[in-house]
């Protein structure tokens, strides 16, 4: 059953992940922000691709952390 949806899922993932990677650090922030919500998105893929493309490790990790943290702050104010 999973094999049936695998091509659909991988084309969906490829479509969105390529855009986030093209955006660089902003794409990493957005993907980390969305991954911390209920949207099923994997920001680790974007982080891995950016690191493989010689982006700075500390800056990439900081941007991903800030994206996750920003979501937590916003959601904690909306749903106390």
N, CA, C and O atoms as a Tripos MOL2 file, in Angstrom:
@<TRIPOS>MOLECULE
protein
  320   319    80     0     0
PROTEIN
NO_CHARGES

@<TRIPOS>ATOM
      1 N           0.8200   -1.1920    0.0000 N.3       1 UNK1
      2 CA          0.0000    0.0000    0.0000 C.3       1 UNK1
      3 C           0.8680    1.2610    0.0000 C.2       1 UNK1
      4 O           0.5680    2.2200   -0.7120 O.2       1 UNK1
      5 N           1.9400    1.2630    0.7960 N.am      2 UNK2
      6 CA          2.8090    2.4360    0.8650 C.3       2 UNK2
      7 C           3.4980    2.6840   -0.4670 C.2       2 UNK2
      8 O           3.7650    3.8330   -0.8180 O.2       2 UNK2
      9 N           3.7910    1.6230   -1.2160 N.am      3 UNK3
     10 CA          4.4430    1.7860   -2.5140 C.3       3 UNK3
     11 C           3.5690    2.5510   -3.4960 C.2       3 UNK3
     12 O           4.0800    3.2180   -4.3960 O.2       3 UNK3
     13 N           2.2760    2.4580   -3.3310 N.am      4 UNK4
     14 CA          1.3510    3.1560   -4.2050 C.3       4 UNK4
     15 C           1.4760    4.6690   -4.0260 C.2       4 UNK4
     16 O           1.4280    5.4150   -5.0040 O.2       4 UNK4
     17 N           1.6350    5.1250   -2.7790 N.am      5 UNK5
     18 CA          1.7030    6.5520   -2.5000 C.3       5 UNK5
     19 C           3.1310    7.0960   -2.5060 C.2       5 UNK5
     20 O           3.3190    8.3110   -2.4490 O.2       5 UNK5
     21 N           4.1160    6.2450   -2.5700 N.am      6 UNK6
     22 CA          5.5030    6.6910   -2.5120 C.3       6 UNK6
     23 C           5.8670    7.6560   -3.6480 C.2       6 UNK6
     24 O           6.4980    8.6740   -3.3640 O.2       6 UNK6
     25 N           5.5120    7.4050   -4.9060 N.am      7 UNK7
     26 CA          5.8440    8.3880   -5.9580 C.3       7 UNK7
     27 C           5.1470    9.7220   -5.7560 C.2       7 UNK7
     28 O           5.7250   10.7690   -6.0470 O.2       7 UNK7
     29 N           3.9240    9.7020   -5.2660 N.am      8 UNK8
     30 CA          3.1960   10.9490   -5.0240 C.3       8 UNK8
     31 C           3.8680   11.7280   -3.9040 C.2       8 UNK8
     32 O           4.0790   12.9350   -4.0230 O.2       8 UNK8
     33 N           4.2050   11.0420   -2.8140 N.am      9 UNK9
     34 CA          4.8290   11.7020   -1.6820 C.3       9 UNK9
     35 C           6.2020   12.2380   -2.0340 C.2       9 UNK9
     36 O           6.5500   13.3490   -1.6340 O.2       9 UNK9
     37 N           6.9860   11.4760   -2.7720 N.am     10 UNK10
     38 CA          8.3320   11.9460   -3.0740 C.3      10 UNK10
     39 C           8.3070   13.1100   -4.0620 C.2      10 UNK10
     40 O           9.1740   13.9810   -3.9840 O.2      10 UNK10
     41 N           7.3600   13.1600   -4.9790 N.am     11 UNK11
     42 CA          7.2790   14.3170   -5.8690 C.3      11 UNK11
     43 C           6.7890   15.5500   -5.1170 C.2      11 UNK11
     44 O           7.2420   16.6610   -5.3950 O.2      11 UNK11
     45 N           5.8750   15.3710   -4.1750 N.am     12 UNK12
     46 CA          5.4100   16.4730   -3.3290 C.3      12 UNK12
     47 C           6.5560   17.0090   -2.4780 C.2      12 UNK12
     48 O           6.7530   18.2200   -2.3820 O.2      12 UNK12
     49 N           7.2990   16.1120   -1.8700 N.am     13 UNK13
     50 CA          8.4140   16.5010   -1.0200 C.3      13 UNK13
     51 C           9.4910   17.2030   -1.8430 C.2      13 UNK13
     52 O          10.0460   18.2130   -1.4110 O.2      13 UNK13
     53 N           9.7810   16.6780   -3.0060 N.am     14 UNK14
     54 CA         10.8070   17.2680   -3.8620 C.3      14 UNK14
     55 C          10.4100   18.6690   -4.3050 C.2      14 UNK14
     56 O          11.2500   19.5680   -4.3410 O.2      14 UNK14
     57 N           9.1480   18.8620   -4.6400 N.am     15 UNK15
     58 CA          8.6620   20.1580   -5.0930 C.3      15 UNK15
     59 C           8.8530   21.2220   -4.0170 C.2      15 UNK15
     60 O           9.3630   22.3050   -4.3030 O.2      15 UNK15
     61 N           8.4490   20.9260   -2.7810 N.am     16 UNK16
     62 CA          8.5440   21.9210   -1.7290 C.3      16 UNK16
     63 C           9.9510   22.0710   -1.1820 C.2      16 UNK16
     64 O          10.3670   23.1860   -0.8680 O.2      16 UNK16
     65 N          10.6850   20.9980   -1.0620 N.am     17 UNK17
     66 CA         12.0270   21.0790   -0.5030 C.3      17 UNK17
     67 C          12.9730   21.8450   -1.4230 C.2      17 UNK17
     68 O          13.8600   22.5490   -0.9400 O.2      17 UNK17
     69 N          12.8030   21.7240   -2.7210 N.am     18 UNK18
     70 CA         13.6620   22.4620   -3.6440 C.3      18 UNK18
     71 C          13.4840   23.9660   -3.4900 C.2      18 UNK18
     72 O          14.4540   24.7180   -3.5800 O.2      18 UNK18
     73 N          12.2580   24.4070   -3.2600 N.am     19 UNK19
     74 CA         12.0160   25.8370   -3.0740 C.3      19 UNK19
     75 C          12.6660   26.3330   -1.7820 C.2      19 UNK19
     76 O          13.2670   27.4070   -1.7570 O.2      19 UNK19
     77 N          12.5460   25.5640   -0.7320 N.am     20 UNK20
     78 CA         13.1440   25.9750    0.5370 C.3      20 UNK20
     79 C          14.6630   26.0320    0.4370 C.2      20 UNK20
     80 O          15.2840   26.9240    1.0140 O.2      20 UNK20
     81 N          15.2590   25.1080   -0.2750 N.am     21 UNK21
     82 CA         16.7110   25.1010   -0.4280 C.3      21 UNK21
     83 C          17.1600   26.2910   -1.2700 C.2      21 UNK21
     84 O          18.1960   26.8930   -0.9870 O.2      21 UNK21
     85 N          16.3920   26.6350   -2.2980 N.am     22 UNK22
     86 CA         16.7370   27.7910   -3.1290 C.3      22 UNK22
     87 C          16.7140   29.0870   -2.3200 C.2      22 UNK22
     88 O          17.4650   30.0150   -2.6240 O.2      22 UNK22
     89 N          15.8720   29.1630   -1.3060 N.am     23 UNK23
     90 CA         15.7610   30.3660   -0.4840 C.3      23 UNK23
     91 C          16.8880   30.4730    0.5380 C.2      23 UNK23
     92 O          17.0400   31.5200    1.1670 O.2      23 UNK23
     93 N          17.6690   29.4360    0.7190 N.am     24 UNK24
     94 CA         18.7880   29.4770    1.6560 C.3      24 UNK24
     95 C          18.3380   29.5140    3.1040 C.2      24 UNK24
     96 O          17.5110   28.7070    3.5280 O.2      24 UNK24
     97 N          18.8890   30.4590    3.8630 N.am     25 UNK25
     98 CA         18.5760   30.5430    5.2900 C.3      25 UNK25
     99 C          17.1080   30.8850    5.5390 C.2      25 UNK25
    100 O          16.5100   30.3960    6.4980 O.2      25 UNK25
    101 N          16.5290   31.7180    4.6830 N.am     26 UNK26
    102 CA         15.1080   32.0380    4.8320 C.3      26 UNK26
    103 C          14.2480   30.7920    4.6270 C.2      26 UNK26
    104 O          13.2800   30.5820    5.3580 O.2      26 UNK26
    105 N          14.5890   29.9760    3.6520 N.am     27 UNK27
    106 CA         13.8690   28.7270    3.4290 C.3      27 UNK27
    107 C          14.0120   27.7740    4.5970 C.2      27 UNK27
    108 O          13.0670   27.0640    4.9440 O.2      27 UNK27
    109 N          15.1880   27.7540    5.2070 N.am     28 UNK28
    110 CA         15.3950   26.9150    6.3900 C.3      28 UNK28
    111 C          14.5380   27.4060    7.5430 C.2      28 UNK28
    112 O          13.9490   26.6020    8.2660 O.2      28 UNK28
    113 N          14.4640   28.7250    7.7230 N.am     29 UNK29
    114 CA         13.6310   29.2890    8.7850 C.3      29 UNK29
    115 C          12.1630   28.9390    8.5680 C.2      29 UNK29
    116 O          11.4780   28.5100    9.4960 O.2      29 UNK29
    117 N          11.6820   29.1230    7.3430 N.am     30 UNK30
    118 CA         10.2740   28.8460    7.0320 C.3      30 UNK30
    119 C           9.9680   27.3600    7.1970 C.2      30 UNK30
    120 O           8.9310   27.0050    7.7590 O.2      30 UNK30
    121 N          10.8460   26.4930    6.7210 N.am     31 UNK31
    122 CA         10.5880   25.0540    6.8570 C.3      31 UNK31
    123 C          10.6480   24.6220    8.3150 C.2      31 UNK31
    124 O           9.8870   23.7430    8.7180 O.2      31 UNK31
    125 N          11.5240   25.2090    9.1130 N.am     32 UNK32
    126 CA         11.5750   24.8920   10.5460 C.3      32 UNK32
    127 C          10.3420   25.4160   11.2610 C.2      32 UNK32
    128 O           9.8000   24.7600   12.1510 O.2      32 UNK32
    129 N           9.9050   26.6050   10.8650 N.am     33 UNK33
    130 CA          8.7030   27.1870   11.4500 C.3      33 UNK33
    131 C           7.4910   26.3020   11.1800 C.2      33 UNK33
    132 O           6.7160   26.0100   12.0900 O.2      33 UNK33
    133 N           7.3280   25.8770    9.9280 N.am     34 UNK34
    134 CA          6.1740   25.0520    9.5680 C.3      34 UNK34
    135 C           6.2690   23.6350   10.1230 C.2      34 UNK34
    136 O           5.2500   23.0210   10.4380 O.2      34 UNK34
    137 N           7.4820   23.1190   10.2430 N.am     35 UNK35
    138 CA          7.6470   21.7590   10.7580 C.3      35 UNK35
    139 C           7.2900   21.6730   12.2330 C.2      35 UNK35
    140 O           6.9540   20.5950   12.7230 O.2      35 UNK35
    141 N           7.3570   22.7870   12.9490 N.am     36 UNK36
    142 CA          7.0120   22.7900   14.3660 C.3      36 UNK36
    143 C           5.5070   22.8690   14.5990 C.2      36 UNK36
    144 O           5.0520   22.7860   15.7400 O.2      36 UNK36
    145 N           4.7330   23.0280   13.5290 N.am     37 UNK37
    146 CA          3.2780   23.0450   13.6340 C.3      37 UNK37
    147 C           2.7600   21.6480   13.2900 C.2      37 UNK37
    148 O           3.5080   20.6710   13.3270 O.2      37 UNK37
    149 N           1.4840   21.5700   12.9590 N.am     38 UNK38
    150 CA          0.9110   20.2650   12.6130 C.3      38 UNK38
    151 C           1.1330   19.9040   11.1540 C.2      38 UNK38
    152 O           0.7460   18.8190   10.7210 O.2      38 UNK38
    153 N           1.7500   20.7940   10.3910 N.am     39 UNK39
    154 CA          2.0250   20.5320    8.9770 C.3      39 UNK39
    155 C           3.1500   19.5010    8.8720 C.2      39 UNK39
    156 O           4.2270   19.7150    9.4290 O.2      39 UNK39
    157 N           2.9240   18.4000    8.1770 N.am     40 UNK40
    158 CA          3.9620   17.3600    8.0930 C.3      40 UNK40
    159 C           5.0780   17.7500    7.1250 C.2      40 UNK40
    160 O           5.0180   17.4410    5.9350 O.2      40 UNK40
    161 N           6.0760   18.4190    7.6430 N.am     41 UNK41
    162 CA          7.1830   18.9000    6.8400 C.3      41 UNK41
    163 C           8.4740   18.5320    7.5510 C.2      41 UNK41
    164 O           8.5390   18.5710    8.7800 O.2      41 UNK41
    165 N           9.4770   18.1820    6.8100 N.am     42 UNK42
    166 CA         10.7490   17.7680    7.3980 C.3      42 UNK42
    167 C          11.8050   18.8340    7.1480 C.2      42 UNK42
    168 O          12.3890   18.9030    6.0660 O.2      42 UNK42
    169 N          12.0440   19.6580    8.1500 N.am     43 UNK43
    170 CA         13.0470   20.7070    8.0060 C.3      43 UNK43
    171 C          14.4620   20.1380    8.0550 C.2      43 UNK43
    172 O          15.4090   20.8100    7.6470 O.2      43 UNK43
    173 N          14.6170   18.9180    8.5460 N.am     44 UNK44
    174 CA         15.9390   18.2960    8.6010 C.3      44 UNK44
    175 C          16.5100   18.0620    7.2080 C.2      44 UNK44
    176 O          17.7260   18.0970    7.0150 O.2      44 UNK44
    177 N          15.6400   17.8260    6.2490 N.am     45 UNK45
    178 CA         16.1020   17.6340    4.8700 C.3      45 UNK45
    179 C          16.6980   18.9300    4.3440 C.2      45 UNK45
    180 O          17.7610   18.9200    3.7220 O.2      45 UNK45
    181 N          16.0250   20.0330    4.5880 N.am     46 UNK46
    182 CA         16.5280   21.3310    4.1370 C.3      46 UNK46
    183 C          17.8450   21.6430    4.8360 C.2      46 UNK46
    184 O          18.7930   22.1020    4.1970 O.2      46 UNK46
    185 N          17.9120   21.4000    6.1320 N.am     47 UNK47
    186 CA         19.1420   21.6370    6.8860 C.3      47 UNK47
    187 C          20.2800   20.7920    6.3330 C.2      47 UNK47
    188 O          21.3890   21.2950    6.1570 O.2      47 UNK47
    189 N          20.0320   19.5430    6.0610 N.am     48 UNK48
    190 CA         21.0700   18.6520    5.5310 C.3      48 UNK48
    191 C          21.5680   19.1020    4.1600 C.2      48 UNK48
    192 O          22.7690   19.0750    3.8880 O.2      48 UNK48
    193 N          20.6460   19.5110    3.3090 N.am     49 UNK49
    194 CA         21.0380   19.9520    1.9660 C.3      49 UNK49
    195 C          21.8480   21.2500    2.0460 C.2      49 UNK49
    196 O          22.8350   21.4120    1.3280 O.2      49 UNK49
    197 N          21.4320   22.1700    2.9170 N.am     50 UNK50
    198 CA         22.1910   23.4070    3.0580 C.3      50 UNK50
    199 C          23.5930   23.1350    3.5890 C.2      50 UNK50
    200 O          24.5570   23.7450    3.1260 O.2      50 UNK50
    201 N          23.7160   22.2370    4.5420 N.am     51 UNK51
    202 CA         25.0390   21.9040    5.0700 C.3      51 UNK51
    203 C          25.8930   21.2030    4.0120 C.2      51 UNK51
    204 O          27.1060   21.4040    3.9600 O.2      51 UNK51
    205 N          25.2670   20.3890    3.1770 N.am     52 UNK52
    206 CA         26.0010   19.7310    2.0980 C.3      52 UNK52
    207 C          26.4650   20.7400    1.0390 C.2      52 UNK52
    208 O          27.4430   20.5040    0.3300 O.2      52 UNK52
    209 N          25.7450   21.8680    0.9450 N.am     53 UNK53
    210 CA         26.1250   22.9250    0.0060 C.3      53 UNK53
    211 C          27.0350   23.9640    0.6470 C.2      53 UNK53
    212 O          27.1240   25.0940    0.1670 O.2      53 UNK53
    213 N          27.7010   23.5910    1.7150 N.am     54 UNK54
    214 CA         28.7080   24.4250    2.3950 C.3      54 UNK54
    215 C          28.1600   25.6890    3.0340 C.2      54 UNK54
    216 O          28.8520   26.7070    3.0790 O.2      54 UNK54
    217 N          26.9260   25.6420    3.5290 N.am     55 UNK55
    218 CA         26.4400   26.7380    4.3530 C.3      55 UNK55
    219 C          27.0670   26.6040    5.7340 C.2      55 UNK55
    220 O          27.4620   25.5090    6.1350 O.2      55 UNK55
    221 N          27.1600   27.7060    6.4550 N.am     56 UNK56
    222 CA         27.7650   27.7070    7.7740 C.3      56 UNK56
    223 C          26.9410   26.8590    8.7450 C.2      56 UNK56
    224 O          25.7220   27.0070    8.8310 O.2      56 UNK56
    225 N          27.6190   25.9720    9.4720 N.am     57 UNK57
    226 CA         26.9360   25.0460   10.3750 C.3      57 UNK57
    227 C          26.2470   25.7830   11.5220 C.2      57 UNK57
    228 O          25.0750   25.5320   11.8010 O.2      57 UNK57
    229 N          26.9610   26.6840   12.1860 N.am     58 UNK58
    230 CA         26.4100   27.3850   13.3490 C.3      58 UNK58
    231 C          25.2410   28.2780   12.9360 C.2      58 UNK58
    232 O          24.2260   28.3280   13.6310 O.2      58 UNK58
    233 N          25.3720   28.9700   11.8290 N.am     59 UNK59
    234 CA         24.2890   29.8370   11.3520 C.3      59 UNK59
    235 C          23.0710   29.0110   10.9630 C.2      59 UNK59
    236 O          21.9430   29.3830   11.2870 O.2      59 UNK59
    237 N          23.2840   27.9020   10.2740 N.am     60 UNK60
    238 CA         22.1710   27.0340    9.8610 C.3      60 UNK60
    239 C          21.4500   26.4630   11.0700 C.2      60 UNK60
    240 O          20.2200   26.4450   11.1160 O.2      60 UNK60
    241 N          22.2100   26.0000   12.0400 N.am     61 UNK61
    242 CA         21.6050   25.4380   13.2440 C.3      61 UNK61
    243 C          20.8550   26.5090   14.0310 C.2      61 UNK61
    244 O          19.7910   26.2390   14.5880 O.2      61 UNK61
    245 N          21.3990   27.7100   14.0800 N.am     62 UNK62
    246 CA         20.7410   28.8150   14.7820 C.3      62 UNK62
    247 C          19.4360   29.2150   14.0960 C.2      62 UNK62
    248 O          18.4310   29.4580   14.7640 O.2      62 UNK62
    249 N          19.4520   29.2840   12.7770 N.am     63 UNK63
    250 CA         18.2460   29.6530   12.0250 C.3      63 UNK63
    251 C          17.1610   28.5940   12.2110 C.2      63 UNK63
    252 O          15.9940   28.9360   12.4030 O.2      63 UNK63
    253 N          17.5280   27.3230   12.1580 N.am     64 UNK64
    254 CA         16.5490   26.2480   12.3530 C.3      64 UNK64
    255 C          15.9790   26.2850   13.7710 C.2      64 UNK64
    256 O          14.7820   26.0780   13.9680 O.2      64 UNK64
    257 N          16.8300   26.5470   14.7430 N.am     65 UNK65
    258 CA         16.3740   26.6320   16.1330 C.3      65 UNK65
    259 C          15.4360   27.8160   16.3280 C.2      65 UNK65
    260 O          14.4160   27.6940   17.0080 O.2      65 UNK65
    261 N          15.7700   28.9600   15.7390 N.am     66 UNK66
    262 CA         14.9090   30.1370   15.8540 C.3      66 UNK66
    263 C          13.5520   29.9170   15.1820 C.2      66 UNK66
    264 O          12.5340   30.4050   15.6720 O.2      66 UNK66
    265 N          13.5330   29.1940   14.0730 N.am     67 UNK67
    266 CA         12.2580   28.8890   13.4150 C.3      67 UNK67
    267 C          11.3650   28.0340   14.2940 C.2      67 UNK67
    268 O          10.1680   28.2980   14.4070 O.2      67 UNK67
    269 N          11.9340   27.0120   14.9180 N.am     68 UNK68
    270 CA         11.1600   26.1730   15.8330 C.3      68 UNK68
    271 C          10.7310   26.9500   17.0660 C.2      68 UNK68
    272 O           9.5970   26.8090   17.5250 O.2      68 UNK68
    273 N          11.6160   27.7620   17.6000 N.am     69 UNK69
    274 CA         11.3140   28.5460   18.7940 C.3      69 UNK69
    275 C          10.2270   29.5730   18.5240 C.2      69 UNK69
    276 O           9.3530   29.7830   19.3650 O.2      69 UNK69
    277 N          10.2700   30.2080   17.3750 N.am     70 UNK70
    278 CA          9.2590   31.2070   17.0230 C.3      70 UNK70
    279 C           7.8710   30.5730   16.9720 C.2      70 UNK70
    280 O           6.9010   31.1760   17.4300 O.2      70 UNK70
    281 N           7.7700   29.3820   16.4290 N.am     71 UNK71
    282 CA          6.4860   28.6840   16.3900 C.3      71 UNK71
    283 C           5.9940   28.3940   17.7930 C.2      71 UNK71
    284 O           4.8100   28.5600   18.0880 O.2      71 UNK71
    285 N           6.8950   27.9630   18.6570 N.am     72 UNK72
    286 CA          6.5210   27.6550   20.0380 C.3      72 UNK72
    287 C           6.0090   28.9020   20.7440 C.2      72 UNK72
    288 O           5.0100   28.8400   21.4610 O.2      72 UNK72
    289 N           6.6740   30.0180   20.5540 N.am     73 UNK73
    290 CA          6.2500   31.2680   21.1960 C.3      73 UNK73
    291 C           4.8660   31.6950   20.6950 C.2      73 UNK73
    292 O           3.9970   32.0610   21.4870 O.2      73 UNK73
    293 N           4.6750   31.6460   19.3900 N.am     74 UNK74
    294 CA          3.3900   32.0560   18.8230 C.3      74 UNK74
    295 C           2.2670   31.1420   19.2930 C.2      74 UNK74
    296 O           1.2090   31.6200   19.7020 O.2      74 UNK74
    297 N           2.4870   29.8370   19.2370 N.am     75 UNK75
    298 CA          1.4430   28.8990   19.6470 C.3      75 UNK75
    299 C           1.1550   28.9740   21.1470 C.2      75 UNK75
    300 O           0.0170   28.7640   21.5680 O.2      75 UNK75
    301 N           2.1690   29.2700   21.9520 N.am     76 UNK76
    302 CA          1.9280   29.3800   23.4020 C.3      76 UNK76
    303 C           1.1050   30.6170   23.7350 C.2      76 UNK76
    304 O           0.3910   30.6300   24.7370 O.2      76 UNK76
    305 N           1.1970   31.6610   22.9050 N.am     77 UNK77
    306 CA          0.3600   32.8410   23.1310 C.3      77 UNK77
    307 C          -1.0580   32.6400   22.5970 C.2      77 UNK77
    308 O          -2.0100   33.1970   23.1440 O.2      77 UNK77
    309 N          -1.2020   31.8630   21.5530 N.am     78 UNK78
    310 CA         -2.5360   31.6070   21.0060 C.3      78 UNK78
    311 C          -3.3130   30.6020   21.8400 C.2      78 UNK78
    312 O          -4.5280   30.7230   21.9990 O.2      78 UNK78
    313 N          -2.6050   29.6070   22.3740 N.am     79 UNK79
    314 CA         -3.2570   28.5550   23.1530 C.3      79 UNK79
    315 C          -2.5690   28.4330   24.5030 C.2      79 UNK79
    316 O          -1.7400   27.5440   24.6960 O.2      79 UNK79
    317 N          -2.9040   29.3220   25.4460 N.am     80 UNK80
    318 CA         -2.2030   29.3050   26.7480 C.3      80 UNK80
    319 C          -2.4860   28.1140   27.6050 C.2      80 UNK80
    320 O          -1.9510   28.0060   28.7090 O.2      80 UNK80
@<TRIPOS>BOND
     1     1     2 1
     2     2     3 1
     3     3     4 2
     4     3     5 am
     5     5     6 1
     6     6     7 1
     7     7     8 2
     8     7     9 am
     9     9    10 1
    10    10    11 1
    11    11    12 2
    12    11    13 am
    13    13    14 1
    14    14    15 1
    15    15    16 2
    16    15    17 am
    17    17    18 1
    18    18    19 1
    19    19    20 2
    20    19    21 am
    21    21    22 1
    22    22    23 1
    23    23    24 2
    24    23    25 am
    25    25    26 1
    26    26    27 1
    27    27    28 2
    28    27    29 am
    29    29    30 1
    30    30    31 1
    31    31    32 2
    32    31    33 am
    33    33    34 1
    34    34    35 1
    35    35    36 2
    36    35    37 am
    37    37    38 1
    38    38    39 1
    39    39    40 2
    40    39    41 am
    41    41    42 1
    42    42    43 1
    43    43    44 2
    44    43    45 am
    45    45    46 1
    46    46    47 1
    47    47    48 2
    48    47    49 am
    49    49    50 1
    50    50    51 1
    51    51    52 2
    52    51    53 am
    53    53    54 1
    54    54    55 1
    55    55    56 2
    56    55    57 am
    57    57    58 1
    58    58    59 1
    59    59    60 2
    60    59    61 am
    61    61    62 1
    62    62    63 1
    63    63    64 2
    64    63    65 am
    65    65    66 1
    66    66    67 1
    67    67    68 2
    68    67    69 am
    69    69    70 1
    70    70    71 1
    71    71    72 2
    72    71    73 am
    73    73    74 1
    74    74    75 1
    75    75    76 2
    76    75    77 am
    77    77    78 1
    78    78    79 1
    79    79    80 2
    80    79    81 am
    81    81    82 1
    82    82    83 1
    83    83    84 2
    84    83    85 am
    85    85    86 1
    86    86    87 1
    87    87    88 2
    88    87    89 am
    89    89    90 1
    90    90    91 1
    91    91    92 2
    92    91    93 am
    93    93    94 1
    94    94    95 1
    95    95    96 2
    96    95    97 am
    97    97    98 1
    98    98    99 1
    99    99   100 2
   100    99   101 am
   101   101   102 1
   102   102   103 1
   103   103   104 2
   104   103   105 am
   105   105   106 1
   106   106   107 1
   107   107   108 2
   108   107   109 am
   109   109   110 1
   110   110   111 1
   111   111   112 2
   112   111   113 am
   113   113   114 1
   114   114   115 1
   115   115   116 2
   116   115   117 am
   117   117   118 1
   118   118   119 1
   119   119   120 2
   120   119   121 am
   121   121   122 1
   122   122   123 1
   123   123   124 2
   124   123   125 am
   125   125   126 1
   126   126   127 1
   127   127   128 2
   128   127   129 am
   129   129   130 1
   130   130   131 1
   131   131   132 2
   132   131   133 am
   133   133   134 1
   134   134   135 1
   135   135   136 2
   136   135   137 am
   137   137   138 1
   138   138   139 1
   139   139   140 2
   140   139   141 am
   141   141   142 1
   142   142   143 1
   143   143   144 2
   144   143   145 am
   145   145   146 1
   146   146   147 1
   147   147   148 2
   148   147   149 am
   149   149   150 1
   150   150   151 1
   151   151   152 2
   152   151   153 am
   153   153   154 1
   154   154   155 1
   155   155   156 2
   156   155   157 am
   157   157   158 1
   158   158   159 1
   159   159   160 2
   160   159   161 am
   161   161   162 1
   162   162   163 1
   163   163   164 2
   164   163   165 am
   165   165   166 1
   166   166   167 1
   167   167   168 2
   168   167   169 am
   169   169   170 1
   170   170   171 1
   171   171   172 2
   172   171   173 am
   173   173   174 1
   174   174   175 1
   175   175   176 2
   176   175   177 am
   177   177   178 1
   178   178   179 1
   179   179   180 2
   180   179   181 am
   181   181   182 1
   182   182   183 1
   183   183   184 2
   184   183   185 am
   185   185   186 1
   186   186   187 1
   187   187   188 2
   188   187   189 am
   189   189   190 1
   190   190   191 1
   191   191   192 2
   192   191   193 am
   193   193   194 1
   194   194   195 1
   195   195   196 2
   196   195   197 am
   197   197   198 1
   198   198   199 1
   199   199   200 2
   200   199   201 am
   201   201   202 1
   202   202   203 1
   203   203   204 2
   204   203   205 am
   205   205   206 1
   206   206   207 1
   207   207   208 2
   208   207   209 am
   209   209   210 1
   210   210   211 1
   211   211   212 2
   212   211   213 am
   213   213   214 1
   214   214   215 1
   215   215   216 2
   216   215   217 am
   217   217   218 1
   218   218   219 1
   219   219   220 2
   220   219   221 am
   221   221   222 1
   222   222   223 1
   223   223   224 2
   224   223   225 am
   225   225   226 1
   226   226   227 1
   227   227   228 2
   228   227   229 am
   229   229   230 1
   230   230   231 1
   231   231   232 2
   232   231   233 am
   233   233   234 1
   234   234   235 1
   235   235   236 2
   236   235   237 am
   237   237   238 1
   238   238   239 1
   239   239   240 2
   240   239   241 am
   241   241   242 1
   242   242   243 1
   243   243   244 2
   244   243   245 am
   245   245   246 1
   246   246   247 1
   247   247   248 2
   248   247   249 am
   249   249   250 1
   250   250   251 1
   251   251   252 2
   252   251   253 am
   253   253   254 1
   254   254   255 1
   255   255   256 2
   256   255   257 am
   257   257   258 1
   258   258   259 1
   259   259   260 2
   260   259   261 am
   261   261   262 1
   262   262   263 1
   263   263   264 2
   264   263   265 am
   265   265   266 1
   266   266   267 1
   267   267   268 2
   268   267   269 am
   269   269   270 1
   270   270   271 1
   271   271   272 2
   272   271   273 am
   273   273   274 1
   274   274   275 1
   275   275   276 2
   276   275   277 am
   277   277   278 1
   278   278   279 1
   279   279   280 2
   280   279   281 am
   281   281   282 1
   282   282   283 1
   283   283   284 2
   284   283   285 am
   285   285   286 1
   286   286   287 1
   287   287   288 2
   288   287   289 am
   289   289   290 1
   290   290   291 1
   291   291   292 2
   292   291   293 am
   293   293   294 1
   294   294   295 1
   295   295   296 2
   296   295   297 am
   297   297   298 1
   298   298   299 1
   299   299   300 2
   300   299   301 am
   301   301   302 1
   302   302   303 1
   303   303   304 2
   304   303   305 am
   305   305   306 1
   306   306   307 1
   307   307   308 2
   308   307   309 am
   309   309   310 1
   310   310   311 1
   311   311   312 2
   312   311   313 am
   313   313   314 1
   314   314   315 1
   315   315   316 2
   316   315   317 am
   317   317   318 1
   318   318   319 1
   319   319   320 2
@<TRIPOS>SUBSTRUCTURE
     1 UNK1         2 RESIDUE 1 A UNK
     2 UNK2         6 RESIDUE 1 A UNK
     3 UNK3        10 RESIDUE 1 A UNK
     4 UNK4        14 RESIDUE 1 A UNK
     5 UNK5        18 RESIDUE 1 A UNK
     6 UNK6        22 RESIDUE 1 A UNK
     7 UNK7        26 RESIDUE 1 A UNK
     8 UNK8        30 RESIDUE 1 A UNK
     9 UNK9        34 RESIDUE 1 A UNK
    10 UNK10       38 RESIDUE 1 A UNK
    11 UNK11       42 RESIDUE 1 A UNK
    12 UNK12       46 RESIDUE 1 A UNK
    13 UNK13       50 RESIDUE 1 A UNK
    14 UNK14       54 RESIDUE 1 A UNK
    15 UNK15       58 RESIDUE 1 A UNK
    16 UNK16       62 RESIDUE 1 A UNK
    17 UNK17       66 RESIDUE 1 A UNK
    18 UNK18       70 RESIDUE 1 A UNK
    19 UNK19       74 RESIDUE 1 A UNK
    20 UNK20       78 RESIDUE 1 A UNK
    21 UNK21       82 RESIDUE 1 A UNK
    22 UNK22       86 RESIDUE 1 A UNK
    23 UNK23       90 RESIDUE 1 A UNK
    24 UNK24       94 RESIDUE 1 A UNK
    25 UNK25       98 RESIDUE 1 A UNK
    26 UNK26      102 RESIDUE 1 A UNK
    27 UNK27      106 RESIDUE 1 A UNK
    28 UNK28      110 RESIDUE 1 A UNK
    29 UNK29      114 RESIDUE 1 A UNK
    30 UNK30      118 RESIDUE 1 A UNK
    31 UNK31      122 RESIDUE 1 A UNK
    32 UNK32      126 RESIDUE 1 A UNK
    33 UNK33      130 RESIDUE 1 A UNK
    34 UNK34      134 RESIDUE 1 A UNK
    35 UNK35      138 RESIDUE 1 A UNK
    36 UNK36      142 RESIDUE 1 A UNK
    37 UNK37      146 RESIDUE 1 A UNK
    38 UNK38      150 RESIDUE 1 A UNK
    39 UNK39      154 RESIDUE 1 A UNK
    40 UNK40      158 RESIDUE 1 A UNK
    41 UNK41      162 RESIDUE 1 A UNK
    42 UNK42      166 RESIDUE 1 A UNK
    43 UNK43      170 RESIDUE 1 A UNK
    44 UNK44      174 RESIDUE 1 A UNK
    45 UNK45      178 RESIDUE 1 A UNK
    46 UNK46      182 RESIDUE 1 A UNK
    47 UNK47      186 RESIDUE 1 A UNK
    48 UNK48      190 RESIDUE 1 A UNK
    49 UNK49      194 RESIDUE 1 A UNK
    50 UNK50      198 RESIDUE 1 A UNK
    51 UNK51      202 RESIDUE 1 A UNK
    52 UNK52      206 RESIDUE 1 A UNK
    53 UNK53      210 RESIDUE 1 A UNK
    54 UNK54      214 RESIDUE 1 A UNK
    55 UNK55      218 RESIDUE 1 A UNK
    56 UNK56      222 RESIDUE 1 A UNK
    57 UNK57      226 RESIDUE 1 A UNK
    58 UNK58      230 RESIDUE 1 A UNK
    59 UNK59      234 RESIDUE 1 A UNK
    60 UNK60      238 RESIDUE 1 A UNK
    61 UNK61      242 RESIDUE 1 A UNK
    62 UNK62      246 RESIDUE 1 A UNK
    63 UNK63      250 RESIDUE 1 A UNK
    64 UNK64      254 RESIDUE 1 A UNK
    65 UNK65      258 RESIDUE 1 A UNK
    66 UNK66      262 RESIDUE 1 A UNK
    67 UNK67      266 RESIDUE 1 A UNK
    68 UNK68      270 RESIDUE 1 A UNK
    69 UNK69      274 RESIDUE 1 A UNK
    70 UNK70      278 RESIDUE 1 A UNK
    71 UNK71      282 RESIDUE 1 A UNK
    72 UNK72      286 RESIDUE 1 A UNK
    73 UNK73      290 RESIDUE 1 A UNK
    74 UNK74      294 RESIDUE 1 A UNK
    75 UNK75      298 RESIDUE 1 A UNK
    76 UNK76      302 RESIDUE 1 A UNK
    77 UNK77      306 RESIDUE 1 A UNK
    78 UNK78      310 RESIDUE 1 A UNK
    79 UNK79      314 RESIDUE 1 A UNK
    80 UNK80      318 RESIDUE 1 A UNK
